[in-house]
């Protein structure tokens, strides 16, 4: 396993222990979570409610691009150095 993946998994595990989901969203464990580190060092996440509940670390260009879906899709931006959630919200509705 890539040492970067180990570091990212540790960051993600720590984040998910304390993460508050947005109003209207389901429990975190019901979402498949895709995470990527941006060039600015922020952790970006896309959570898709599909019952899988797995975690995937992907390059930025492989993050799912979903623009609607309400709270079946949750977007996250997390500042890793300061351990602060910059934003977490449900996707829009078409």
PDB file of N, CA, C and O in Angstrom:
ATOM      1  N   UNK A   1       0.847  -1.190   0.000  1.00  0.00           N
ATOM      2  CA  UNK A   1       0.000   0.000   0.000  1.00  0.00           C
ATOM      3  C   UNK A   1       0.884   1.241   0.000  1.00  0.00           C
ATOM      4  O   UNK A   1       1.896   1.304   0.697  1.00  0.00           O
ATOM      5  N   UNK A   2       0.488   2.204  -0.779  1.00  0.00           N
ATOM      6  CA  UNK A   2       1.195   3.474  -0.880  1.00  0.00           C
ATOM      7  C   UNK A   2       1.166   4.191   0.486  1.00  0.00           C
ATOM      8  O   UNK A   2       0.109   4.271   1.112  1.00  0.00           O
ATOM      9  N   UNK A   3       2.311   4.710   0.949  1.00  0.00           N
ATOM     10  CA  UNK A   3       2.325   5.442   2.224  1.00  0.00           C
ATOM     11  C   UNK A   3       1.342   6.612   2.252  1.00  0.00           C
ATOM     12  O   UNK A   3       0.795   6.942   3.304  1.00  0.00           O
ATOM     13  N   UNK A   4       1.119   7.239   1.089  1.00  0.00           N
ATOM     14  CA  UNK A   4       0.137   8.321   1.012  1.00  0.00           C
ATOM     15  C   UNK A   4      -1.256   7.805   1.319  1.00  0.00           C
ATOM     16  O   UNK A   4      -2.033   8.481   1.993  1.00  0.00           O
ATOM     17  N   UNK A   5      -1.585   6.595   0.824  1.00  0.00           N
ATOM     18  CA  UNK A   5      -2.889   6.002   1.105  1.00  0.00           C
ATOM     19  C   UNK A   5      -3.052   5.749   2.595  1.00  0.00           C
ATOM     20  O   UNK A   5      -4.131   5.969   3.147  1.00  0.00           O
ATOM     21  N   UNK A   6      -1.999   5.291   3.249  1.00  0.00           N
ATOM     22  CA  UNK A   6      -2.055   5.050   4.690  1.00  0.00           C
ATOM     23  C   UNK A   6      -2.323   6.363   5.420  1.00  0.00           C
ATOM     24  O   UNK A   6      -3.166   6.416   6.315  1.00  0.00           O
ATOM     25  N   UNK A   7      -1.611   7.422   5.041  1.00  0.00           N
ATOM     26  CA  UNK A   7      -1.813   8.738   5.651  1.00  0.00           C
ATOM     27  C   UNK A   7      -3.243   9.221   5.417  1.00  0.00           C
ATOM     28  O   UNK A   7      -3.897   9.706   6.342  1.00  0.00           O
ATOM     29  N   UNK A   8      -3.722   9.091   4.195  1.00  0.00           N
ATOM     30  CA  UNK A   8      -5.079   9.534   3.862  1.00  0.00           C
ATOM     31  C   UNK A   8      -6.117   8.725   4.642  1.00  0.00           C
ATOM     32  O   UNK A   8      -7.089   9.291   5.142  1.00  0.00           O
ATOM     33  N   UNK A   9      -5.924   7.425   4.750  1.00  0.00           N
ATOM     34  CA  UNK A   9      -6.876   6.592   5.504  1.00  0.00           C
ATOM     35  C   UNK A   9      -6.926   7.010   6.968  1.00  0.00           C
ATOM     36  O   UNK A   9      -7.994   7.002   7.580  1.00  0.00           O
ATOM     37  N   UNK A  10      -5.771   7.378   7.537  1.00  0.00           N
ATOM     38  CA  UNK A  10      -5.741   7.859   8.920  1.00  0.00           C
ATOM     39  C   UNK A  10      -6.511   9.179   9.054  1.00  0.00           C
ATOM     40  O   UNK A  10      -7.282   9.354   9.997  1.00  0.00           O
ATOM     41  N   UNK A  11      -6.302  10.100   8.118  1.00  0.00           N
ATOM     42  CA  UNK A  11      -7.007  11.391   8.126  1.00  0.00           C
ATOM     43  C   UNK A  11      -8.506  11.158   7.996  1.00  0.00           C
ATOM     44  O   UNK A  11      -9.299  11.753   8.726  1.00  0.00           O
ATOM     45  N   UNK A  12      -8.890  10.295   7.069  1.00  0.00           N
ATOM     46  CA  UNK A  12     -10.308  10.014   6.827  1.00  0.00           C
ATOM     47  C   UNK A  12     -10.954   9.366   8.053  1.00  0.00           C
ATOM     48  O   UNK A  12     -12.059   9.742   8.443  1.00  0.00           O
ATOM     49  N   UNK A  13     -10.278   8.407   8.652  1.00  0.00           N
ATOM     50  CA  UNK A  13     -10.824   7.737   9.840  1.00  0.00           C
ATOM     51  C   UNK A  13     -11.048   8.735  10.963  1.00  0.00           C
ATOM     52  O   UNK A  13     -12.079   8.697  11.634  1.00  0.00           O
ATOM     53  N   UNK A  14     -10.091   9.624  11.168  1.00  0.00           N
ATOM     54  CA  UNK A  14     -10.216  10.647  12.215  1.00  0.00           C
ATOM     55  C   UNK A  14     -11.386  11.591  11.906  1.00  0.00           C
ATOM     56  O   UNK A  14     -12.181  11.917  12.788  1.00  0.00           O
ATOM     57  N   UNK A  15     -11.477  12.021  10.649  1.00  0.00           N
ATOM     58  CA  UNK A  15     -12.560  12.909  10.234  1.00  0.00           C
ATOM     59  C   UNK A  15     -13.919  12.243  10.428  1.00  0.00           C
ATOM     60  O   UNK A  15     -14.833  12.845  10.991  1.00  0.00           O
ATOM     61  N   UNK A  16     -14.052  11.003   9.965  1.00  0.00           N
ATOM     62  CA  UNK A  16     -15.351  10.337  10.002  1.00  0.00           C
ATOM     63  C   UNK A  16     -15.828  10.043  11.422  1.00  0.00           C
ATOM     64  O   UNK A  16     -17.029   9.892  11.646  1.00  0.00           O
ATOM     65  N   UNK A  17     -14.924   9.960  12.368  1.00  0.00           N
ATOM     66  CA  UNK A  17     -15.326   9.745  13.768  1.00  0.00           C
ATOM     67  C   UNK A  17     -16.116  10.930  14.323  1.00  0.00           C
ATOM     68  O   UNK A  17     -16.943  10.753  15.217  1.00  0.00           O
ATOM     69  N   UNK A  18     -15.873  12.131  13.805  1.00  0.00           N
ATOM     70  CA  UNK A  18     -16.497  13.333  14.369  1.00  0.00           C
ATOM     71  C   UNK A  18     -17.369  14.102  13.362  1.00  0.00           C
ATOM     72  O   UNK A  18     -17.962  15.121  13.717  1.00  0.00           O
ATOM     73  N   UNK A  19     -17.451  13.632  12.132  1.00  0.00           N
ATOM     74  CA  UNK A  19     -18.147  14.374  11.078  1.00  0.00           C
ATOM     75  C   UNK A  19     -19.656  14.428  11.327  1.00  0.00           C
ATOM     76  O   UNK A  19     -20.291  13.398  11.554  1.00  0.00           O
ATOM     77  N   UNK A  20     -20.219  15.625  11.282  1.00  0.00           N
ATOM     78  CA  UNK A  20     -21.663  15.826  11.368  1.00  0.00           C
ATOM     79  C   UNK A  20     -22.206  15.952   9.945  1.00  0.00           C
ATOM     80  O   UNK A  20     -21.780  16.817   9.180  1.00  0.00           O
ATOM     81  N   UNK A  21     -23.144  15.084   9.604  1.00  0.00           N
ATOM     82  CA  UNK A  21     -23.748  15.121   8.276  1.00  0.00           C
ATOM     83  C   UNK A  21     -24.728  16.290   8.202  1.00  0.00           C
ATOM     84  O   UNK A  21     -25.275  16.711   9.221  1.00  0.00           O
ATOM     85  N   UNK A  22     -24.949  16.815   6.987  1.00  0.00           N
ATOM     86  CA  UNK A  22     -25.878  17.947   6.855  1.00  0.00           C
ATOM     87  C   UNK A  22     -27.319  17.511   7.137  1.00  0.00           C
ATOM     88  O   UNK A  22     -27.665  16.335   7.025  1.00  0.00           O
ATOM     89  N   UNK A  23     -28.138  18.481   7.500  1.00  0.00           N
ATOM     90  CA  UNK A  23     -29.547  18.201   7.755  1.00  0.00           C
ATOM     91  C   UNK A  23     -30.183  17.550   6.532  1.00  0.00           C
ATOM     92  O   UNK A  23     -30.006  18.015   5.406  1.00  0.00           O
ATOM     93  N   UNK A  24     -30.922  16.474   6.762  1.00  0.00           N
ATOM     94  CA  UNK A  24     -31.589  15.760   5.677  1.00  0.00           C
ATOM     95  C   UNK A  24     -30.801  14.585   5.141  1.00  0.00           C
ATOM     96  O   UNK A  24     -31.347  13.760   4.408  1.00  0.00           O
ATOM     97  N   UNK A  25     -29.525  14.492   5.491  1.00  0.00           N
ATOM     98  CA  UNK A  25     -28.680  13.394   5.008  1.00  0.00           C
ATOM     99  C   UNK A  25     -28.873  12.164   5.888  1.00  0.00           C
ATOM    100  O   UNK A  25     -29.295  12.268   7.039  1.00  0.00           O
ATOM    101  N   UNK A  26     -28.563  11.021   5.337  1.00  0.00           N
ATOM    102  CA  UNK A  26     -28.621   9.759   6.059  1.00  0.00           C
ATOM    103  C   UNK A  26     -27.350   9.559   6.868  1.00  0.00           C
ATOM    104  O   UNK A  26     -26.443  10.391   6.840  1.00  0.00           O
ATOM    105  N   UNK A  27     -27.294   8.451   7.586  1.00  0.00           N
ATOM    106  CA  UNK A  27     -26.102   8.090   8.348  1.00  0.00           C
ATOM    107  C   UNK A  27     -24.924   7.889   7.395  1.00  0.00           C
ATOM    108  O   UNK A  27     -25.076   7.304   6.323  1.00  0.00           O
ATOM    109  N   UNK A  28     -23.771   8.368   7.787  1.00  0.00           N
ATOM    110  CA  UNK A  28     -22.554   8.304   6.970  1.00  0.00           C
ATOM    111  C   UNK A  28     -22.277   6.891   6.447  1.00  0.00           C
ATOM    112  O   UNK A  28     -21.846   6.726   5.306  1.00  0.00           O
ATOM    113  N   UNK A  29     -22.524   5.877   7.277  1.00  0.00           N
ATOM    114  CA  UNK A  29     -22.189   4.502   6.892  1.00  0.00           C
ATOM    115  C   UNK A  29     -22.994   3.973   5.710  1.00  0.00           C
ATOM    116  O   UNK A  29     -22.610   2.973   5.104  1.00  0.00           O
ATOM    117  N   UNK A  30     -24.104   4.629   5.373  1.00  0.00           N
ATOM    118  CA  UNK A  30     -24.894   4.212   4.219  1.00  0.00           C
ATOM    119  C   UNK A  30     -24.380   4.740   2.895  1.00  0.00           C
ATOM    120  O   UNK A  30     -24.863   4.340   1.836  1.00  0.00           O
ATOM    121  N   UNK A  31     -23.404   5.633   2.945  1.00  0.00           N
ATOM    122  CA  UNK A  31     -22.864   6.262   1.741  1.00  0.00           C
ATOM    123  C   UNK A  31     -21.562   5.593   1.313  1.00  0.00           C
ATOM    124  O   UNK A  31     -20.742   5.219   2.152  1.00  0.00           O
ATOM    125  N   UNK A  32     -21.381   5.448   0.015  1.00  0.00           N
ATOM    126  CA  UNK A  32     -20.062   5.142  -0.515  1.00  0.00           C
ATOM    127  C   UNK A  32     -19.333   6.468  -0.564  1.00  0.00           C
ATOM    128  O   UNK A  32     -19.830   7.438  -1.135  1.00  0.00           O
ATOM    129  N   UNK A  33     -18.135   6.510   0.045  1.00  0.00           N
ATOM    130  CA  UNK A  33     -17.405   7.767   0.177  1.00  0.00           C
ATOM    131  C   UNK A  33     -16.169   7.756  -0.719  1.00  0.00           C
ATOM    132  O   UNK A  33     -15.335   6.853  -0.651  1.00  0.00           O
ATOM    133  N   UNK A  34     -16.075   8.787  -1.560  1.00  0.00           N
ATOM    134  CA  UNK A  34     -14.928   8.988  -2.438  1.00  0.00           C
ATOM    135  C   UNK A  34     -14.176  10.208  -1.928  1.00  0.00           C
ATOM    136  O   UNK A  34     -14.757  11.279  -1.753  1.00  0.00           O
ATOM    137  N   UNK A  35     -12.885  10.040  -1.693  1.00  0.00           N
ATOM    138  CA  UNK A  35     -12.053  11.123  -1.184  1.00  0.00           C
ATOM    139  C   UNK A  35     -10.866  11.351  -2.108  1.00  0.00           C
ATOM    140  O   UNK A  35     -10.350  10.425  -2.734  1.00  0.00           O
ATOM    141  N   UNK A  36     -10.447  12.614  -2.175  1.00  0.00           N
ATOM    142  CA  UNK A  36      -9.279  12.979  -2.961  1.00  0.00           C
ATOM    143  C   UNK A  36      -8.613  14.183  -2.321  1.00  0.00           C
ATOM    144  O   UNK A  36      -9.281  15.038  -1.740  1.00  0.00           O
ATOM    145  N   UNK A  37      -7.290  14.245  -2.430  1.00  0.00           N
ATOM    146  CA  UNK A  37      -6.549  15.407  -1.947  1.00  0.00           C
ATOM    147  C   UNK A  37      -6.371  16.377  -3.103  1.00  0.00           C
ATOM    148  O   UNK A  37      -5.852  16.013  -4.158  1.00  0.00           O
ATOM    149  N   UNK A  38      -6.807  17.624  -2.895  1.00  0.00           N
ATOM    150  CA  UNK A  38      -6.672  18.640  -3.942  1.00  0.00           C
ATOM    151  C   UNK A  38      -5.240  19.158  -3.975  1.00  0.00           C
ATOM    152  O   UNK A  38      -4.443  18.879  -3.079  1.00  0.00           O
ATOM    153  N   UNK A  39      -4.929  19.911  -5.017  1.00  0.00           N
ATOM    154  CA  UNK A  39      -3.586  20.478  -5.138  1.00  0.00           C
ATOM    155  C   UNK A  39      -3.296  21.479  -4.023  1.00  0.00           C
ATOM    156  O   UNK A  39      -2.134  21.758  -3.727  1.00  0.00           O
ATOM    157  N   UNK A  40      -4.342  22.019  -3.405  1.00  0.00           N
ATOM    158  CA  UNK A  40      -4.155  22.970  -2.303  1.00  0.00           C
ATOM    159  C   UNK A  40      -4.028  22.267  -0.950  1.00  0.00           C
ATOM    160  O   UNK A  40      -3.880  22.926   0.079  1.00  0.00           O
ATOM    161  N   UNK A  41      -4.084  20.949  -0.948  1.00  0.00           N
ATOM    162  CA  UNK A  41      -3.932  20.201   0.290  1.00  0.00           C
ATOM    163  C   UNK A  41      -5.229  19.960   1.045  1.00  0.00           C
ATOM    164  O   UNK A  41      -5.213  19.443   2.162  1.00  0.00           O
ATOM    165  N   UNK A  42      -6.342  20.328   0.447  1.00  0.00           N
ATOM    166  CA  UNK A  42      -7.636  20.058   1.064  1.00  0.00           C
ATOM    167  C   UNK A  42      -8.128  18.671   0.672  1.00  0.00           C
ATOM    168  O   UNK A  42      -7.820  18.163  -0.407  1.00  0.00           O
ATOM    169  N   UNK A  43      -8.885  18.084   1.556  1.00  0.00           N
ATOM    170  CA  UNK A  43      -9.521  16.807   1.284  1.00  0.00           C
ATOM    171  C   UNK A  43     -10.903  17.093   0.721  1.00  0.00           C
ATOM    172  O   UNK A  43     -11.701  17.793   1.344  1.00  0.00           O
ATOM    173  N   UNK A  44     -11.181  16.557  -0.446  1.00  0.00           N
ATOM    174  CA  UNK A  44     -12.494  16.701  -1.053  1.00  0.00           C
ATOM    175  C   UNK A  44     -13.186  15.357  -0.984  1.00  0.00           C
ATOM    176  O   UNK A  44     -12.563  14.312  -1.171  1.00  0.00           O
ATOM    177  N   UNK A  45     -14.481  15.393  -0.715  1.00  0.00           N
ATOM    178  CA  UNK A  45     -15.228  14.149  -0.628  1.00  0.00           C
ATOM    179  C   UNK A  45     -16.560  14.244  -1.343  1.00  0.00           C
ATOM    180  O   UNK A  45     -17.217  15.284  -1.338  1.00  0.00           O
ATOM    181  N   UNK A  46     -16.940  13.145  -1.954  1.00  0.00           N
ATOM    182  CA  UNK A  46     -18.271  12.985  -2.532  1.00  0.00           C
ATOM    183  C   UNK A  46     -18.824  11.699  -1.946  1.00  0.00           C
ATOM    184  O   UNK A  46     -18.214  10.638  -2.073  1.00  0.00           O
ATOM    185  N   UNK A  47     -19.981  11.795  -1.304  1.00  0.00           N
ATOM    186  CA  UNK A  47     -20.621  10.645  -0.678  1.00  0.00           C
ATOM    187  C   UNK A  47     -21.887  10.336  -1.469  1.00  0.00           C
ATOM    188  O   UNK A  47     -22.696  11.227  -1.726  1.00  0.00           O
ATOM    189  N   UNK A  48     -22.058   9.073  -1.854  1.00  0.00           N
ATOM    190  CA  UNK A  48     -23.213   8.658  -2.644  1.00  0.00           C
ATOM    191  C   UNK A  48     -23.986   7.605  -1.857  1.00  0.00           C
ATOM    192  O   UNK A  48     -23.433   6.570  -1.485  1.00  0.00           O
ATOM    193  N   UNK A  49     -25.260   7.871  -1.606  1.00  0.00           N
ATOM    194  CA  UNK A  49     -26.105   6.981  -0.824  1.00  0.00           C
ATOM    195  C   UNK A  49     -26.530   5.808  -1.699  1.00  0.00           C
ATOM    196  O   UNK A  49     -27.432   5.922  -2.528  1.00  0.00           O
ATOM    197  N   UNK A  50     -25.859   4.682  -1.495  1.00  0.00           N
ATOM    198  CA  UNK A  50     -26.196   3.493  -2.286  1.00  0.00           C
ATOM    199  C   UNK A  50     -26.143   2.221  -1.444  1.00  0.00           C
ATOM    200  O   UNK A  50     -26.292   1.119  -1.971  1.00  0.00           O
ATOM    201  N   UNK A  51     -25.931   2.375  -0.133  1.00  0.00           N
ATOM    202  CA  UNK A  51     -25.920   1.226   0.755  1.00  0.00           C
ATOM    203  C   UNK A  51     -24.613   0.475   0.811  1.00  0.00           C
ATOM    204  O   UNK A  51     -24.462  -0.423   1.639  1.00  0.00           O
ATOM    205  N   UNK A  52     -23.646   0.815  -0.054  1.00  0.00           N
ATOM    206  CA  UNK A  52     -22.353   0.121  -0.071  1.00  0.00           C
ATOM    207  C   UNK A  52     -21.551   0.444   1.171  1.00  0.00           C
ATOM    208  O   UNK A  52     -21.064  -0.455   1.858  1.00  0.00           O
ATOM    209  N   UNK A  53     -21.414   1.734   1.458  1.00  0.00           N
ATOM    210  CA  UNK A  53     -20.716   2.165   2.655  1.00  0.00           C
ATOM    211  C   UNK A  53     -19.208   2.079   2.605  1.00  0.00           C
ATOM    212  O   UNK A  53     -18.560   2.226   3.642  1.00  0.00           O
ATOM    213  N   UNK A  54     -18.624   1.849   1.448  1.00  0.00           N
ATOM    214  CA  UNK A  54     -17.178   1.739   1.343  1.00  0.00           C
ATOM    215  C   UNK A  54     -16.491   3.087   1.217  1.00  0.00           C
ATOM    216  O   UNK A  54     -17.128   4.103   0.939  1.00  0.00           O
ATOM    217  N   UNK A  55     -15.173   3.081   1.427  1.00  0.00           N
ATOM    218  CA  UNK A  55     -14.348   4.284   1.285  1.00  0.00           C
ATOM    219  C   UNK A  55     -13.366   4.051   0.144  1.00  0.00           C
ATOM    220  O   UNK A  55     -12.715   3.008   0.072  1.00  0.00           O
ATOM    221  N   UNK A  56     -13.268   5.033  -0.745  1.00  0.00           N
ATOM    222  CA  UNK A  56     -12.365   4.955  -1.893  1.00  0.00           C
ATOM    223  C   UNK A  56     -11.522   6.222  -1.948  1.00  0.00           C
ATOM    224  O   UNK A  56     -12.058   7.329  -1.901  1.00  0.00           O
ATOM    225  N   UNK A  57     -10.220   6.064  -2.047  1.00  0.00           N
ATOM    226  CA  UNK A  57      -9.307   7.198  -2.234  1.00  0.00           C
ATOM    227  C   UNK A  57      -8.944   7.220  -3.713  1.00  0.00           C
ATOM    228  O   UNK A  57      -8.391   6.259  -4.248  1.00  0.00           O
ATOM    229  N   UNK A  58      -9.265   8.335  -4.361  1.00  0.00           N
ATOM    230  CA  UNK A  58      -9.092   8.423  -5.809  1.00  0.00           C
ATOM    231  C   UNK A  58      -8.359   9.710  -6.168  1.00  0.00           C
ATOM    232  O   UNK A  58      -8.342  10.652  -5.376  1.00  0.00           O
ATOM    233  N   UNK A  59      -7.753   9.762  -7.357  1.00  0.00           N
ATOM    234  CA  UNK A  59      -7.172  11.033  -7.819  1.00  0.00           C
ATOM    235  C   UNK A  59      -8.301  12.045  -8.070  1.00  0.00           C
ATOM    236  O   UNK A  59      -9.439  11.650  -8.324  1.00  0.00           O
ATOM    237  N   UNK A  60      -7.990  13.341  -7.999  1.00  0.00           N
ATOM    238  CA  UNK A  60      -9.039  14.364  -8.170  1.00  0.00           C
ATOM    239  C   UNK A  60      -9.889  14.176  -9.427  1.00  0.00           C
ATOM    240  O   UNK A  60     -11.099  14.399  -9.388  1.00  0.00           O
ATOM    241  N   UNK A  61      -9.288  13.778 -10.519  1.00  0.00           N
ATOM    242  CA  UNK A  61     -10.049  13.634 -11.765  1.00  0.00           C
ATOM    243  C   UNK A  61     -10.996  12.434 -11.741  1.00  0.00           C
ATOM    244  O   UNK A  61     -11.836  12.298 -12.631  1.00  0.00           O
ATOM    245  N   UNK A  62     -10.876  11.569 -10.744  1.00  0.00           N
ATOM    246  CA  UNK A  62     -11.747  10.388 -10.642  1.00  0.00           C
ATOM    247  C   UNK A  62     -12.886  10.574  -9.635  1.00  0.00           C
ATOM    248  O   UNK A  62     -13.707   9.675  -9.458  1.00  0.00           O
ATOM    249  N   UNK A  63     -12.939  11.741  -8.974  1.00  0.00           N
ATOM    250  CA  UNK A  63     -14.073  11.993  -8.082  1.00  0.00           C
ATOM    251  C   UNK A  63     -15.355  12.004  -8.909  1.00  0.00           C
ATOM    252  O   UNK A  63     -15.387  12.608  -9.981  1.00  0.00           O
ATOM    253  N   UNK A  64     -16.412  11.348  -8.431  1.00  0.00           N
ATOM    254  CA  UNK A  64     -17.677  11.399  -9.173  1.00  0.00           C
ATOM    255  C   UNK A  64     -18.153  12.843  -9.325  1.00  0.00           C
ATOM    256  O   UNK A  64     -18.006  13.653  -8.409  1.00  0.00           O
ATOM    257  N   UNK A  65     -18.711  13.149 -10.462  1.00  0.00           N
ATOM    258  CA  UNK A  65     -19.237  14.486 -10.749  1.00  0.00           C
ATOM    259  C   UNK A  65     -20.763  14.366 -10.834  1.00  0.00           C
ATOM    260  O   UNK A  65     -21.313  13.997 -11.872  1.00  0.00           O
ATOM    261  N   UNK A  66     -21.428  14.682  -9.732  1.00  0.00           N
ATOM    262  CA  UNK A  66     -22.882  14.593  -9.660  1.00  0.00           C
ATOM    263  C   UNK A  66     -23.386  15.949  -9.173  1.00  0.00           C
ATOM    264  O   UNK A  66     -22.929  16.452  -8.147  1.00  0.00           O
ATOM    265  N   UNK A  67     -24.318  16.534  -9.903  1.00  0.00           N
ATOM    266  CA  UNK A  67     -24.745  17.897  -9.602  1.00  0.00           C
ATOM    267  C   UNK A  67     -26.142  17.985  -9.004  1.00  0.00           C
ATOM    268  O   UNK A  67     -26.587  19.071  -8.632  1.00  0.00           O
ATOM    269  N   UNK A  68     -26.839  16.855  -8.907  1.00  0.00           N
ATOM    270  CA  UNK A  68     -28.151  16.867  -8.262  1.00  0.00           C
ATOM    271  C   UNK A  68     -28.282  15.595  -7.435  1.00  0.00           C
ATOM    272  O   UNK A  68     -27.309  14.859  -7.269  1.00  0.00           O
ATOM    273  N   UNK A  69     -29.447  15.340  -6.929  1.00  0.00           N
ATOM    274  CA  UNK A  69     -29.639  14.145  -6.121  1.00  0.00           C
ATOM    275  C   UNK A  69     -30.017  14.444  -4.683  1.00  0.00           C
ATOM    276  O   UNK A  69     -30.224  13.528  -3.887  1.00  0.00           O
ATOM    277  N   UNK A  70     -30.109  15.739  -4.345  1.00  0.00           N
ATOM    278  CA  UNK A  70     -30.462  16.084  -2.973  1.00  0.00           C
ATOM    279  C   UNK A  70     -29.484  15.467  -1.988  1.00  0.00           C
ATOM    280  O   UNK A  70     -28.278  15.454  -2.232  1.00  0.00           O
ATOM    281  N   UNK A  71     -29.999  14.955  -0.877  1.00  0.00           N
ATOM    282  CA  UNK A  71     -29.121  14.406   0.158  1.00  0.00           C
ATOM    283  C   UNK A  71     -28.696  12.964  -0.109  1.00  0.00           C
ATOM    284  O   UNK A  71     -28.085  12.329   0.750  1.00  0.00           O
ATOM    285  N   UNK A  72     -29.016  12.442  -1.302  1.00  0.00           N
ATOM    286  CA  UNK A  72     -28.441  11.148  -1.669  1.00  0.00           C
ATOM    287  C   UNK A  72     -27.001  11.340  -2.144  1.00  0.00           C
ATOM    288  O   UNK A  72     -26.271  10.369  -2.343  1.00  0.00           O
ATOM    289  N   UNK A  73     -26.598  12.604  -2.323  1.00  0.00           N
ATOM    290  CA  UNK A  73     -25.230  12.961  -2.672  1.00  0.00           C
ATOM    291  C   UNK A  73     -24.789  14.096  -1.740  1.00  0.00           C
ATOM    292  O   UNK A  73     -25.437  15.140  -1.671  1.00  0.00           O
ATOM    293  N   UNK A  74     -23.692  13.880  -1.033  1.00  0.00           N
ATOM    294  CA  UNK A  74     -23.175  14.883  -0.108  1.00  0.00           C
ATOM    295  C   UNK A  74     -21.769  15.270  -0.552  1.00  0.00           C
ATOM    296  O   UNK A  74     -20.962  14.411  -0.910  1.00  0.00           O
ATOM    297  N   UNK A  75     -21.486  16.564  -0.526  1.00  0.00           N
ATOM    298  CA  UNK A  75     -20.160  17.074  -0.886  1.00  0.00           C
ATOM    299  C   UNK A  75     -19.464  17.602   0.356  1.00  0.00           C
ATOM    300  O   UNK A  75     -20.079  18.236   1.214  1.00  0.00           O
ATOM    301  N   UNK A  76     -18.167  17.328   0.435  1.00  0.00           N
ATOM    302  CA  UNK A  76     -17.371  17.725   1.595  1.00  0.00           C
ATOM    303  C   UNK A  76     -16.087  18.393   1.134  1.00  0.00           C
ATOM    304  O   UNK A  76     -15.474  17.981   0.149  1.00  0.00           O
ATOM    305  N   UNK A  77     -15.695  19.421   1.854  1.00  0.00           N
ATOM    306  CA  UNK A  77     -14.361  20.003   1.696  1.00  0.00           C
ATOM    307  C   UNK A  77     -13.790  20.160   3.102  1.00  0.00           C
ATOM    308  O   UNK A  77     -14.430  20.746   3.975  1.00  0.00           O
ATOM    309  N   UNK A  78     -12.585  19.636   3.319  1.00  0.00           N
ATOM    310  CA  UNK A  78     -11.980  19.555   4.648  1.00  0.00           C
ATOM    311  C   UNK A  78     -10.550  20.035   4.588  1.00  0.00           C
ATOM    312  O   UNK A  78      -9.767  19.579   3.754  1.00  0.00           O
ATOM    313  N   UNK A  79     -10.205  20.959   5.475  1.00  0.00           N
ATOM    314  CA  UNK A  79      -8.850  21.505   5.561  1.00  0.00           C
ATOM    315  C   UNK A  79      -8.034  20.582   6.469  1.00  0.00           C
ATOM    316  O   UNK A  79      -8.202  20.592   7.688  1.00  0.00           O
ATOM    317  N   UNK A  80      -7.160  19.795   5.871  1.00  0.00           N
ATOM    318  CA  UNK A  80      -6.420  18.795   6.647  1.00  0.00           C
ATOM    319  C   UNK A  80      -5.477  19.389   7.687  1.00  0.00           C
ATOM    320  O   UNK A  80      -5.463  18.906   8.820  1.00  0.00           O
ATOM    321  N   UNK A  81      -4.681  20.421   7.359  1.00  0.00           N
ATOM    322  CA  UNK A  81      -3.748  20.930   8.373  1.00  0.00           C
ATOM    323  C   UNK A  81      -4.431  21.451   9.640  1.00  0.00           C
ATOM    324  O   UNK A  81      -3.907  21.293  10.742  1.00  0.00           O
ATOM    325  N   UNK A  82      -5.610  22.077   9.476  1.00  0.00           N
ATOM    326  CA  UNK A  82      -6.299  22.651  10.631  1.00  0.00           C
ATOM    327  C   UNK A  82      -7.412  21.756  11.168  1.00  0.00           C
ATOM    328  O   UNK A  82      -8.011  22.046  12.204  1.00  0.00           O
ATOM    329  N   UNK A  83      -7.680  20.670  10.455  1.00  0.00           N
ATOM    330  CA  UNK A  83      -8.736  19.710  10.833  1.00  0.00           C
ATOM    331  C   UNK A  83     -10.105  20.394  10.928  1.00  0.00           C
ATOM    332  O   UNK A  83     -10.882  20.140  11.849  1.00  0.00           O
ATOM    333  N   UNK A  84     -10.376  21.264   9.956  1.00  0.00           N
ATOM    334  CA  UNK A  84     -11.643  22.005   9.926  1.00  0.00           C
ATOM    335  C   UNK A  84     -12.451  21.636   8.684  1.00  0.00           C
ATOM    336  O   UNK A  84     -11.924  21.584   7.573  1.00  0.00           O
ATOM    337  N   UNK A  85     -13.743  21.383   8.898  1.00  0.00           N
ATOM    338  CA  UNK A  85     -14.640  21.193   7.759  1.00  0.00           C
ATOM    339  C   UNK A  85     -14.900  22.572   7.164  1.00  0.00           C
ATOM    340  O   UNK A  85     -15.422  23.458   7.841  1.00  0.00           O
ATOM    341  N   UNK A  86     -14.537  22.752   5.902  1.00  0.00           N
ATOM    342  CA  UNK A  86     -14.763  24.010   5.204  1.00  0.00           C
ATOM    343  C   UNK A  86     -16.221  24.064   4.754  1.00  0.00           C
ATOM    344  O   UNK A  86     -16.889  25.088   4.893  1.00  0.00           O
ATOM    345  N   UNK A  87     -16.701  22.950   4.215  1.00  0.00           N
ATOM    346  CA  UNK A  87     -18.115  22.887   3.823  1.00  0.00           C
ATOM    347  C   UNK A  87     -18.552  21.426   3.728  1.00  0.00           C
ATOM    348  O   UNK A  87     -17.770  20.542   3.378  1.00  0.00           O
ATOM    349  N   UNK A  88     -19.807  21.208   4.047  1.00  0.00           N
ATOM    350  CA  UNK A  88     -20.454  19.913   3.834  1.00  0.00           C
ATOM    351  C   UNK A  88     -21.896  20.222   3.522  1.00  0.00           C
ATOM    352  O   UNK A  88     -22.563  20.930   4.277  1.00  0.00           O
ATOM    353  N   UNK A  89     -22.394  19.684   2.387  1.00  0.00           N
ATOM    354  CA  UNK A  89     -23.753  20.000   1.988  1.00  0.00           C
ATOM    355  C   UNK A  89     -24.306  18.922   1.073  1.00  0.00           C
ATOM    356  O   UNK A  89     -23.567  18.176   0.431  1.00  0.00           O
ATOM    357  N   UNK A  90     -25.628  18.866   1.035  1.00  0.00           N
ATOM    358  CA  UNK A  90     -26.307  17.986   0.097  1.00  0.00           C
ATOM    359  C   UNK A  90     -26.237  18.618  -1.289  1.00  0.00           C
ATOM    360  O   UNK A  90     -26.168  19.840  -1.424  1.00  0.00           O
ATOM    361  N   UNK A  91     -26.257  17.772  -2.314  1.00  0.00           N
ATOM    362  CA  UNK A  91     -26.269  18.264  -3.694  1.00  0.00           C
ATOM    363  C   UNK A  91     -27.614  18.923  -3.969  1.00  0.00           C
ATOM    364  O   UNK A  91     -28.568  18.755  -3.210  1.00  0.00           O
ATOM    365  N   UNK A  92     -27.675  19.663  -5.049  1.00  0.00           N
ATOM    366  CA  UNK A  92     -28.931  20.297  -5.441  1.00  0.00           C
ATOM    367  C   UNK A  92     -29.930  19.284  -5.969  1.00  0.00           C
ATOM    368  O   UNK A  92     -29.642  18.090  -6.045  1.00  0.00           O
ATOM    369  N   UNK A  93     -31.079  19.762  -6.324  1.00  0.00           N
ATOM    370  CA  UNK A  93     -32.133  18.911  -6.903  1.00  0.00           C
ATOM    371  C   UNK A  93     -32.431  19.399  -8.311  1.00  0.00           C
ATOM    372  O   UNK A  93     -32.547  20.599  -8.559  1.00  0.00           O
ATOM    373  N   UNK A  94     -32.554  18.442  -9.230  1.00  0.00           N
ATOM    374  CA  UNK A  94     -32.834  18.792 -10.620  1.00  0.00           C
ATOM    375  C   UNK A  94     -34.288  19.150 -10.806  1.00  0.00           C
ATOM    376  O   UNK A  94     -34.707  19.473 -11.917  1.00  0.00           O
TER     377      UNK A  94
END
